């Protein structure tokens, strides 16, 4: 569900959350986002989205008053309609919120006011997203270790008659290969979480699921920066796409990748004509009549080269088949010639019998043999006609391919397309070299090294050995390999660098929070109920005093 509200043009309708996904053309909507650079700046929009989520879950919102979220006034507006059948009320609900590190006190207080007063939530739990990703990572390592122990027990309990060599056992139960497991729990309980999302990138070193507060690092680079850079690039070179954020973002997600040979690829681009480079692609823009989502295709020169290669392969196959037919025909002719030679020799040895046979009247067997010869000649002529038909069929297929190619060219000319070349890997390169866009800071790899060096010396080797990538940018192809390569260059030579990329990096922290919330006493240890929060606010306590002991239970000061 998008964390935003949107308004269609020339309408008073306000779309919230999942209602936005019903629109086919997102470019025509006017969006309002509650978050900016990972921090909440619009309390009313955030309240609308959270209310929509609770309503979809069947929770009746029971606000305590009409207090403000951030500035003292939440503003007017129609509250979302409640479902006819509800499961529970908000005052019986525990709200688990994943926050980035070091949220300002003013913003944190505004969030509390929305949750406790506007939504009437009974209890709130605030956790760090990086810590929850580390919890999931450590738990996954424990699960894999248990599976490996079970497999070893099965092998040890095998009957004596089973003959298994030592090499086979070592290969079969290698932790890297056993049951398709891809990770090994080293037992250090350390994890360096790299969370690169929409607005920012955080590096959070953790030990036993607790963050090392003094070693956390932040980069103000995320997916939004990359999309805006791509908008500027295609607007400068081709079409004006400054108002088409969602289309450009879709093109970025489908086409961009991280290259580990950036300088070599740029040199190749300078030497090769545009449209003939291996990474050149065209992004066909949707017309919102027949198509509502952009698609990717090869440029015309690359398409033609691909078709020529396919034609060459087909030609080689036809030549091979023709050669085999010729060899078979030659073999048959040789057999016939040998038979004729044997028949001639036999005929020369018995001339008298041949003369008598010639004087004889034609018998029915001779007539049948003659008809068989005629039939074979007919079959030969039919084979020749079949060969001509095959050639005509191939010619017809070639003409059809040519017509299809011309039709595709005409359609491509009619549809607008964004030609993307070096932009595919030059835009994500900003994550590793922010100085290319004028930012005075290092890249993700530099931030990871700086963060690990800020940890205790006894933890650094374990941190390099357990680097976890989460967030939307982790899904960019080549992202993991590039970080691993950069860290290997920057880390000490005696440290083993290991980078882990989960299958769903966007949901990994949420899965960790769901798993973390199942422990006994979770709500009492990490949460605050509404009555206690109101009492502490009346006593004049600030946000650090209210949440410090709880949210910092999963923060570890070095």
C-alpha positions as CSV (number, residue, x, y, z in Angstrom):
1,X,0.0,0.0,0.0
2,X,1.5,3.4,-0.9
3,X,2.1,5.6,2.1
4,X,0.5,8.6,0.4
5,X,-2.7,10.3,-0.6
6,X,-3.5,11.5,-4.1
7,X,-6.1,13.6,-5.8
8,X,-7.2,13.2,-9.5
9,X,-7.2,16.3,-11.7
10,X,-10.2,18.6,-11.5
11,X,-11.8,16.4,-8.8
12,X,-12.4,16.7,-5.0
13,X,-12.0,13.0,-4.5
14,X,-9.1,12.1,-2.2
15,X,-7.5,8.7,-2.7
16,X,-5.7,7.1,0.2
17,X,-3.3,4.2,0.3
18,X,-4.6,1.2,-1.7
19,X,-7.2,3.3,-3.5
20,X,-4.3,4.9,-5.5
21,X,-3.5,1.5,-7.0
22,X,-6.9,1.4,-8.7
23,X,-5.9,4.2,-11.0
24,X,-4.3,3.2,-14.3
25,X,-2.5,6.5,-15.0
26,X,-0.6,7.5,-11.8
27,X,1.0,10.4,-13.6
28,X,-2.2,12.4,-13.6
29,X,-2.5,12.3,-9.8
30,X,-1.4,15.0,-7.4
31,X,0.4,13.1,-4.6
32,X,0.9,14.1,-1.0
33,X,3.5,12.2,0.9
34,X,3.7,12.2,4.7
35,X,7.4,11.4,4.8
36,X,10.3,13.5,3.6
37,X,13.9,12.1,3.8
38,X,12.5,9.3,6.0
39,X,10.9,11.7,8.6
40,X,7.2,12.5,9.0
41,X,6.4,16.0,8.0
42,X,2.7,15.8,7.3
43,X,0.7,14.4,10.2
44,X,-2.7,14.7,8.6
45,X,-1.7,12.6,5.6
46,X,-0.1,10.0,7.8
47,X,-3.2,9.8,10.0
48,X,-5.3,9.3,6.8
49,X,-3.1,6.4,5.7
50,X,-3.0,4.7,9.1
51,X,-6.8,5.1,9.4
52,X,-7.3,3.5,6.1
53,X,-5.1,0.5,7.1
54,X,-7.0,0.0,10.3
55,X,-10.3,0.2,8.5
56,X,-9.2,-2.4,6.0
57,X,-8.2,-4.7,8.9
58,X,-11.7,-4.2,10.4
59,X,-10.5,-2.1,13.4
60,X,-12.8,0.7,14.6
61,X,-10.9,3.9,15.3
62,X,-11.9,5.5,18.6
63,X,-9.9,8.7,19.0
64,X,-9.6,10.2,22.5
65,X,-9.8,13.9,21.3
66,X,-9.1,16.1,18.3
67,X,-5.5,17.0,19.2
68,X,-2.9,17.8,16.7
69,X,-0.3,15.5,15.3
70,X,2.6,17.9,14.7
71,X,1.7,21.6,14.8
72,X,-1.2,21.5,17.2
73,X,-4.0,21.4,14.7
74,X,-4.7,18.3,12.6
75,X,-7.0,20.2,10.4
76,X,-10.5,19.5,9.1
77,X,-11.4,16.8,6.8
78,X,-13.8,13.9,6.5
79,X,-12.8,10.8,8.4
80,X,-12.7,7.5,6.5
81,X,-15.9,5.6,6.6
82,X,-15.9,2.6,9.0
83,X,-16.8,-0.9,7.8
84,X,-20.1,-2.3,8.8
85,X,-18.6,-5.3,10.6
86,X,-15.5,-4.8,12.7
87,X,-13.2,-7.2,14.5
88,X,-11.9,-5.0,17.3
89,X,-11.5,-1.4,18.4
90,X,-8.3,0.6,18.4
91,X,-8.1,0.9,22.2
92,X,-7.5,-2.8,22.3
93,X,-4.8,-2.7,19.6
94,X,-1.0,-2.8,19.9
95,X,0.7,-0.7,17.2
96,X,4.3,-1.8,16.2
97,X,6.1,0.9,14.4
98,X,9.5,0.5,12.7
99,X,11.5,3.8,12.9
100,X,14.9,4.9,11.4
101,X,17.6,5.8,13.9
102,X,17.8,9.2,15.6
103,X,14.3,10.5,14.9
104,X,14.0,14.1,16.2
105,X,12.0,14.6,19.4
106,X,9.4,16.9,17.7
107,X,8.6,14.4,15.0
108,X,8.5,11.5,17.5
109,X,6.1,13.4,19.7
110,X,3.9,14.1,16.7
111,X,3.7,10.4,15.9
112,X,2.7,9.6,19.5
113,X,-0.1,12.2,19.4
114,X,-1.5,10.7,16.2
115,X,-1.3,7.1,17.5
116,X,-2.6,7.7,21.0
117,X,-5.0,10.6,20.6
118,X,-6.2,10.6,17.0
119,X,-6.3,6.8,16.4
120,X,-6.9,5.9,20.0
121,X,-4.3,3.0,20.0
122,X,-4.1,1.2,23.3
123,X,-0.4,0.5,23.2
124,X,2.5,1.5,20.9
125,X,5.9,-0.3,20.4
126,X,8.7,1.5,18.6
127,X,11.6,-0.6,17.1
128,X,14.5,0.1,14.9
129,X,14.1,-1.3,11.4
130,X,17.8,-2.3,11.2
131,X,17.7,-4.2,14.5
132,X,14.6,-6.1,13.3
133,X,16.4,-7.1,10.1
134,X,19.4,-8.3,12.2
135,X,17.0,-10.3,14.4
136,X,15.6,-12.0,11.3
137,X,19.1,-12.7,10.0
138,X,20.3,-14.3,13.3
139,X,17.1,-16.4,13.6
140,X,17.6,-17.6,10.0
141,X,21.1,-18.6,10.8
142,X,19.9,-20.6,13.9
143,X,17.3,-22.3,11.8
144,X,19.9,-23.4,9.2
145,X,22.2,-24.6,12.0
146,X,19.4,-26.7,13.4
147,X,18.7,-28.2,10.0
148,X,22.4,-29.0,9.6
149,X,22.4,-30.7,13.0
150,X,19.4,-32.8,12.1
151,X,21.1,-33.9,8.8
152,X,24.3,-34.8,10.6
153,X,22.3,-36.9,13.1
154,X,20.6,-38.7,10.3
155,X,23.9,-39.6,8.8
156,X,25.4,-40.7,12.1
157,X,22.4,-43.0,12.7
158,X,22.7,-44.7,9.3
159,X,23.1,-48.5,9.3
160,X,26.5,-50.0,9.4
161,X,25.9,-51.6,6.0
162,X,25.7,-48.2,4.3
163,X,29.0,-47.5,2.7
164,X,29.7,-43.8,2.5
165,X,33.2,-42.5,1.8
166,X,34.6,-39.6,3.8
167,X,34.8,-37.3,0.7
168,X,31.2,-38.0,-0.2
169,X,30.0,-37.3,3.4
170,X,32.0,-34.0,3.4
171,X,30.6,-32.9,0.1
172,X,27.0,-34.1,0.9
173,X,26.9,-32.3,4.3
174,X,28.9,-29.2,3.4
175,X,27.1,-26.3,5.2
176,X,27.3,-24.3,1.9
177,X,25.4,-27.0,-0.1
178,X,23.3,-29.0,2.4
179,X,19.6,-28.8,1.5
180,X,20.3,-25.8,-0.6
181,X,21.3,-23.7,2.4
182,X,23.3,-20.6,1.4
183,X,24.4,-19.2,4.7
184,X,26.5,-20.3,7.7
185,X,25.9,-19.1,11.3
186,X,29.3,-18.2,12.6
187,X,28.1,-17.8,16.2
188,X,29.3,-14.3,16.7
189,X,25.8,-12.8,16.9
190,X,27.0,-9.8,14.9
191,X,25.4,-8.3,11.9
192,X,26.1,-5.0,10.0
193,X,22.7,-4.0,8.4
194,X,22.8,-1.8,5.3
195,X,19.3,-0.4,4.8
196,X,19.1,1.5,1.5
197,X,15.5,2.6,0.8
198,X,13.5,5.4,-0.8
199,X,14.9,8.5,1.0
200,X,18.1,7.4,2.8
201,X,20.7,4.7,3.4
202,X,21.5,3.7,7.0
203,X,24.4,1.5,8.1
204,X,23.5,-0.1,11.5
205,X,26.0,-2.4,13.2
206,X,24.3,-4.8,15.6
207,X,25.3,-7.3,18.2
208,X,22.7,-9.9,19.4
209,X,20.1,-7.7,17.7
210,X,21.1,-4.5,19.6
211,X,22.4,-1.6,17.6
212,X,25.8,0.0,18.3
213,X,24.5,3.5,18.6
214,X,27.8,5.4,18.1
215,X,28.6,3.5,15.0
216,X,25.4,4.2,13.0
217,X,26.0,6.1,9.8
218,X,23.5,7.7,7.4
219,X,23.7,8.7,3.7
220,X,21.0,11.0,2.2
221,X,20.9,8.9,-0.9
222,X,18.0,6.6,-1.8
223,X,15.8,5.5,-4.6
224,X,14.1,8.9,-4.9
225,X,17.5,10.5,-5.8
226,X,18.2,7.9,-8.5
227,X,14.7,8.4,-10.0
228,X,15.1,12.2,-10.1
229,X,18.5,11.9,-11.7
230,X,17.1,9.6,-14.4
231,X,14.3,12.1,-15.0
232,X,16.8,14.9,-15.6
233,X,18.9,12.7,-17.8
234,X,16.1,11.6,-20.2
235,X,14.6,15.1,-20.2
236,X,17.9,16.7,-21.2
237,X,18.5,14.1,-24.0
238,X,15.0,13.1,-25.2
239,X,11.5,13.7,-23.9
240,X,10.4,16.0,-21.1
241,X,9.7,13.5,-18.3
242,X,9.9,15.9,-15.3
243,X,6.3,15.4,-14.4
244,X,6.2,11.6,-15.1
245,X,7.8,10.4,-11.9
246,X,6.1,7.0,-11.8
247,X,6.9,6.1,-15.4
248,X,10.6,7.0,-15.0
249,X,10.6,5.1,-11.7
250,X,9.2,2.0,-13.5
251,X,11.9,2.4,-16.2
252,X,14.6,2.6,-13.5
253,X,13.3,-0.6,-11.8
254,X,13.2,-2.5,-15.0
255,X,16.4,-1.4,-16.6
256,X,19.0,0.0,-14.2
257,X,21.8,-2.2,-12.9
258,X,25.1,-1.8,-11.0
259,X,28.2,-2.4,-12.9
260,X,31.5,-3.6,-11.3
261,X,33.4,-2.4,-14.4
262,X,32.1,1.2,-14.7
263,X,35.2,2.7,-16.3
264,X,35.5,-0.1,-18.9
265,X,31.9,0.2,-19.8
266,X,32.2,4.0,-20.3
267,X,35.2,3.4,-22.6
268,X,33.2,0.9,-24.5
269,X,30.3,3.4,-24.9
270,X,32.7,6.0,-26.3
271,X,34.1,3.5,-28.9
272,X,30.7,2.1,-30.0
273,X,27.9,3.8,-31.8
274,X,24.7,4.4,-29.9
275,X,22.2,1.6,-30.5
276,X,24.9,-1.1,-31.0
277,X,26.1,-1.3,-27.4
278,X,25.2,-4.5,-25.5
279,X,23.5,-2.5,-22.7
280,X,21.4,-0.3,-25.0
281,X,17.6,-0.7,-24.5
282,X,14.4,1.2,-25.3
283,X,11.6,1.7,-22.8
284,X,8.3,2.0,-24.7
285,X,6.1,4.5,-22.9
286,X,2.5,3.5,-22.2
287,X,-0.2,5.3,-24.2
288,X,-2.9,4.6,-21.6
289,X,-5.3,3.5,-24.3
290,X,-3.9,0.0,-25.3
291,X,-1.0,-0.2,-22.8
292,X,-0.9,1.0,-19.2
293,X,2.7,-0.1,-18.3
294,X,5.9,0.5,-20.0
295,X,7.8,-2.4,-21.7
296,X,11.4,-3.0,-22.7
297,X,12.8,-3.8,-26.2
298,X,16.1,-3.9,-28.0
299,X,17.0,-1.0,-30.3
300,X,16.5,-1.6,-34.0
301,X,20.2,-2.1,-34.8
302,X,20.5,-4.8,-32.1
303,X,17.2,-6.3,-33.2
304,X,18.5,-6.6,-36.7
305,X,21.8,-8.1,-35.5
306,X,19.9,-10.7,-33.5
307,X,17.7,-11.6,-36.5
308,X,20.8,-12.0,-38.7
309,X,22.3,-14.3,-36.1
310,X,19.2,-16.4,-36.0
311,X,19.0,-16.5,-39.8
312,X,22.7,-17.7,-39.9
313,X,21.9,-20.4,-37.4
314,X,18.9,-21.5,-39.4
315,X,21.0,-21.5,-42.6
316,X,23.6,-23.6,-40.9
317,X,20.9,-26.1,-39.8
318,X,19.5,-26.2,-43.4
319,X,23.0,-26.8,-44.9
320,X,23.6,-29.6,-42.4
321,X,20.3,-31.2,-43.2
322,X,21.0,-30.9,-46.9
323,X,24.4,-32.5,-46.5
324,X,22.9,-35.4,-44.6
325,X,20.3,-35.9,-47.4
326,X,23.1,-35.8,-50.0
327,X,25.1,-38.4,-48.1
328,X,22.1,-40.7,-47.8
329,X,21.3,-40.3,-51.5
330,X,25.0,-41.0,-52.4
331,X,24.9,-44.1,-50.2
332,X,21.8,-45.4,-51.9
333,X,23.2,-44.8,-55.4
334,X,26.4,-46.7,-54.4
335,X,24.3,-49.6,-53.3
336,X,22.3,-49.6,-56.5
337,X,25.6,-49.4,-58.6
338,X,27.0,-52.4,-56.7
339,X,23.9,-54.4,-57.3
340,X,23.9,-53.6,-61.0
341,X,27.6,-54.6,-61.3
342,X,26.8,-57.9,-59.6
343,X,23.8,-58.4,-62.0
344,X,26.0,-57.6,-65.1
345,X,28.6,-60.2,-64.1
346,X,25.9,-62.8,-63.5
347,X,24.3,-61.9,-66.9
348,X,27.6,-62.4,-68.7
349,X,28.1,-65.9,-67.3
350,X,24.7,-67.1,-68.4
351,X,24.0,-65.6,-71.9
352,X,21.8,-68.5,-73.1
353,X,19.4,-68.1,-70.2
354,X,19.1,-64.4,-70.9
355,X,18.3,-65.0,-74.6
356,X,15.6,-67.5,-73.7
357,X,14.2,-65.1,-71.2
358,X,14.0,-62.4,-73.8
359,X,12.1,-64.7,-76.2
360,X,9.5,-65.5,-73.6
361,X,6.3,-63.7,-73.5
362,X,5.9,-61.1,-70.8
363,X,4.7,-62.7,-67.6
364,X,2.5,-61.0,-64.9
365,X,5.6,-60.8,-62.7
366,X,7.4,-58.7,-65.4
367,X,4.4,-56.4,-65.7
368,X,4.3,-55.9,-61.9
369,X,8.0,-55.2,-61.8
370,X,7.6,-52.6,-64.6
371,X,4.7,-51.0,-62.8
372,X,6.9,-50.9,-59.6
373,X,9.6,-49.1,-61.6
374,X,7.1,-46.6,-62.9
375,X,5.9,-46.0,-59.4
376,X,9.4,-45.4,-58.1
377,X,10.0,-42.9,-60.9
378,X,6.8,-41.2,-59.9
379,X,7.9,-41.1,-56.3
380,X,11.2,-39.5,-57.3
381,X,9.4,-36.8,-59.2
382,X,7.1,-36.2,-56.2
383,X,10.2,-35.9,-54.0
384,X,11.6,-33.3,-56.4
385,X,8.3,-31.4,-56.3
386,X,8.3,-31.7,-52.4
387,X,11.8,-30.2,-52.4
388,X,10.6,-27.3,-54.5
389,X,7.7,-26.8,-52.1
390,X,10.1,-26.8,-49.1
391,X,12.1,-24.0,-50.8
392,X,9.0,-22.1,-51.5
393,X,7.9,-22.4,-47.8
394,X,11.3,-21.2,-46.6
395,X,11.0,-18.2,-49.0
396,X,7.5,-17.5,-47.7
397,X,8.7,-17.6,-44.1
398,X,11.5,-15.2,-44.9
399,X,9.1,-12.8,-46.5
400,X,6.7,-13.1,-43.5
401,X,9.6,-12.3,-41.1
402,X,10.6,-9.3,-43.2
403,X,7.0,-8.0,-43.1
404,X,6.8,-8.6,-39.3
405,X,10.1,-6.7,-38.8
406,X,8.7,-3.7,-40.9
407,X,5.5,-3.8,-38.9
408,X,7.4,-3.7,-35.6
409,X,9.5,-0.8,-36.9
410,X,6.3,1.1,-37.8
411,X,4.8,0.4,-34.4
412,X,8.0,1.6,-32.7
413,X,8.0,4.8,-34.7
414,X,4.4,5.4,-33.7
415,X,5.0,4.7,-30.0
416,X,7.3,7.0,-28.0
417,X,10.3,5.3,-26.5
418,X,13.1,6.3,-24.1
419,X,16.4,5.2,-25.4
420,X,18.6,4.3,-22.3
421,X,22.2,3.5,-22.7
422,X,24.9,4.4,-20.2
423,X,22.2,5.8,-17.9
424,X,21.3,2.2,-17.0
425,X,24.5,1.9,-14.9
426,X,25.6,5.5,-14.5
427,X,22.6,6.4,-12.4
428,X,23.0,3.7,-9.7
429,X,26.7,4.5,-9.6
430,X,25.7,7.5,-7.5
431,X,25.2,5.1,-4.6
432,X,28.9,4.3,-4.6
433,X,30.2,7.7,-5.8
434,X,28.0,10.6,-4.5
435,X,30.7,13.0,-5.5
436,X,29.5,12.6,-9.1
437,X,26.4,14.7,-8.3
438,X,28.3,17.2,-6.0
439,X,27.7,15.5,-2.6
440,X,30.7,15.8,-0.3
441,X,30.5,12.3,1.2
442,X,31.6,8.8,0.5
443,X,29.6,6.0,-1.0
444,X,27.8,3.1,0.6
445,X,31.0,1.0,0.9
446,X,32.9,3.9,2.6
447,X,30.0,4.3,5.0
448,X,30.1,0.6,5.9
449,X,33.9,0.7,6.5
450,X,33.5,3.9,8.6
451,X,30.7,2.4,10.6
452,X,32.6,-0.9,11.3
453,X,35.7,1.0,12.3
454,X,33.7,2.9,14.9
455,X,32.8,-0.4,16.6
456,X,35.0,-2.1,19.2
457,X,38.1,-3.7,17.7
458,X,36.9,-7.2,18.8
459,X,33.8,-6.9,16.7
460,X,35.2,-5.7,13.4
461,X,36.1,-9.0,11.9
462,X,32.6,-10.4,12.7
463,X,30.9,-7.3,11.2
464,X,32.8,-7.8,7.9
465,X,31.8,-11.4,8.0
466,X,28.1,-10.6,8.4
467,X,27.0,-7.8,6.1
468,X,23.2,-7.8,5.5
469,X,21.6,-5.8,2.6
470,X,17.9,-4.7,2.9
471,X,15.7,-2.0,1.4
472,X,14.4,-1.4,-2.1
473,X,17.8,-0.5,-3.6
474,X,19.1,-4.0,-2.7
475,X,17.0,-5.4,-5.5
476,X,19.0,-3.6,-8.2
477,X,20.9,-6.2,-10.2
478,X,24.6,-6.2,-9.4
479,X,24.2,-4.3,-6.1
480,X,25.4,-7.1,-3.9
481,X,28.4,-8.0,-6.0
482,X,29.5,-4.4,-6.2
483,X,29.3,-3.9,-2.4
484,X,31.2,-7.1,-1.8
485,X,33.9,-6.1,-4.3
486,X,34.3,-2.6,-2.8
487,X,34.4,-4.0,0.8
488,X,37.1,-6.5,-0.2
489,X,39.2,-3.6,-1.5
490,X,38.8,-1.5,1.6
491,X,38.8,-4.1,4.4
492,X,42.0,-5.5,6.0
493,X,43.4,-8.4,4.1
494,X,43.1,-10.8,7.0
495,X,39.3,-10.2,7.3
496,X,36.8,-12.4,5.5
497,X,34.1,-10.3,3.7
498,X,30.7,-11.9,3.4
499,X,27.6,-10.1,2.1
500,X,24.1,-11.6,2.4
501,X,21.1,-10.5,0.2
502,X,17.7,-12.0,1.2
503,X,15.1,-13.0,-1.3
504,X,12.8,-10.2,-0.2
505,X,15.0,-7.4,1.1
506,X,12.0,-4.9,1.3
507,X,10.0,-7.1,3.7
508,X,13.0,-8.5,5.7
509,X,12.8,-6.0,8.6
510,X,9.0,-6.5,8.9
511,X,9.4,-10.3,9.0
512,X,12.0,-9.8,11.8
513,X,9.6,-7.5,13.7
514,X,6.8,-10.1,13.4
515,X,9.1,-12.8,14.7
516,X,10.5,-10.5,17.5
517,X,6.9,-9.7,18.7
518,X,6.2,-13.4,19.5
519,X,8.5,-13.5,22.5
520,X,6.8,-13.5,25.9
521,X,6.4,-10.1,27.6
522,X,7.1,-8.3,24.4
523,X,4.4,-5.6,24.8
524,X,5.3,-4.8,28.4
525,X,9.0,-4.6,27.8
526,X,9.0,-2.5,24.6
527,X,5.6,-0.8,24.6
528,X,3.8,2.1,26.3
529,X,0.1,2.1,26.9
530,X,-2.0,5.2,26.3
531,X,-2.7,5.9,30.0
532,X,1.0,5.7,31.0
533,X,1.9,8.0,28.0
534,X,-0.6,10.6,29.1
535,X,0.6,10.5,32.7
536,X,4.2,11.0,31.6
537,X,3.3,13.9,29.3
538,X,1.5,15.6,32.2
539,X,4.5,15.1,34.4
540,X,6.6,17.0,31.8
541,X,8.8,14.2,30.6
542,X,10.3,14.6,27.1
543,X,10.5,11.9,24.4
544,X,13.9,10.7,25.4
545,X,12.7,10.1,29.0
546,X,9.5,8.4,27.8
547,X,11.0,6.1,25.1
548,X,14.7,6.0,26.0
549,X,14.6,3.0,28.3
550,X,12.4,1.1,25.9
551,X,13.5,1.9,22.3
552,X,17.1,1.8,23.6
553,X,16.6,-1.7,24.9
554,X,17.6,-2.7,21.4
555,X,20.4,-0.1,21.2
556,X,23.8,-0.8,22.6
557,X,26.2,2.0,23.3
558,X,29.8,1.2,22.6
